[in-house]
Amino acid sequence: MLDCKRTEELMIEAIYGELSEKESAQLETHLDICGDCQQAYADIHSTLGSMSKRERKDPGPVFWNNYWGNLAERMNEEAAGNAPTGIIIWFKSLISFNSWPARIIGAAAILVLGIWLGRGTQNNVKILPDQVSRSAVPAELASLNQRASNYMQRSKVLLLGLINFDTESEDTYSLNLPKQQQISQDLLTLTNDLKYDLNENANHKLKRLITDLELILLQIANLESEHDLEAIEMVKNGVDRRGILLKINLEEMKQASQPVQHRDNPPHAVI
Amino acid sequence: MIPETDLIKDAQNGHSAAFKELVDRHKEKLYYLCLDLTGRHHDAEDLSQETFIKAYKNLSRFREESKFSSWIYRIAVNTHLNQRRKKSVTAMQTTEKMDTLHWGSEHTAAAVNPEEQAHAGQIQEHIDKAMDRLSPKERCVFILRHYDDFPLADIAEIMGISVGTVKSTLFRGIKKLRKALSFYKCDPGMETGYVRL
């Protein structure tokens, strides 16, 4: 004979079709003689019927189309490592002091450090005019920058061709997708080495840009047909959303401001 | 179609395309679970992404004794419950106050005229509010059973609790929902008949 407590468990199993025949018969017998449980069972059915009317809103095709792109972007960001460096942790711990004596000591320490550094610079170092805004770039790094620059330049030309292609008005043959895909594949073969070298040189910002580019190049290389306008639009949106062309331009401007190392005439400071 | 076990092995060996395929196969169900858990689109997107990232980082730990879907659901549920736990007491108190403002006492809820309330949008709102009355654990169990159709034993595995606890938690949750929706009792649009075994 079932008690009411055990019946509660059986009701849940019965409602969701997880009850054996034997237990089902036991439950039915109990419900026939127990008005409270019978009422409770009816109420559960009624409540679940109401809850089944709940609707889930579909976020729409754009959300689903961009889902992997957004996820990959977030994974890349996490992989690039946002962990603060030792000096930042130290500084944060300094400014997070709650007591006023600790804040005063921290401020005084920074002030003293600043004065000491300023005096040292003024007394000992004279900077030549052509070094005012430019720092020297080691030859190895210059070579890496050159490779990255070439990579970005080629990618930029490729992406501009795609971005400027109007899927609504232009003939897809003018896009010459097979050629674009070949260029994408060529660039992709260079990506891993470039990313590795950038990692070695701790140039994480440029590496992130190359990673973003890699994703777009992969999408282009994997386009199944030049008639798949939706997929082409997706790639274009990805370029736009990530601001890739803007980032390339900024990176090019940054690199243009750095001098190339000349072995015969190394830059120097007069001490 | 590539078997899931092969995709998992490839993903474990670092093939991102295999992981992408796994994401494509499970993103929809996972997103809707996250939407049910959090109640907001942006939170659901965030939670589902976080779940996939955690899954990716811990792929080497996945063992084939359990289903991949159960595994990622477990990650999602645990992540959600941990996030809820971290919420400050103040935030919870604010929510409770807002609930009271929306719902008033049970007497107030019961006194609402069902005919006036029975508009489609309002029904959804009331159902959502009823869901908000559940504790995070009750909500998880209810969602997994009622909307995602997981058997009780699987829910126990996902939540890391016994089947008995799943059943009692579910029963308790349904009782709360019944109270919250009690003013719909007389509305035939919201009722389903009493179904005998």
Interface residues (C-beta under 8 A of the other chain):
Chain A: E8 E9 M11 I12 E13 A14 Y16 E18 S24 L27 E28 L31 Y41 A42 D43 I44 H45 S46 T47 L48 G49 S50 M51 S52 K53 R54 E55 R56 K57 P59 F63 W64 Y67 W68 N70 L71 A72 R74 M75 E78
Chain B: K20 V23 D24 K27 E28 Y31 Y32 L35 D36 H41 E45 Q49 F52 I53 Y56 I123 Q124 I127 D128 A130 M131 R145 H146 Y147 P151 L152 G164 K167 S168 L170 F171 I174 L177 R178 L181 Y184 K185 M190 E191 T192 G193 Y194 V195 R196 L197
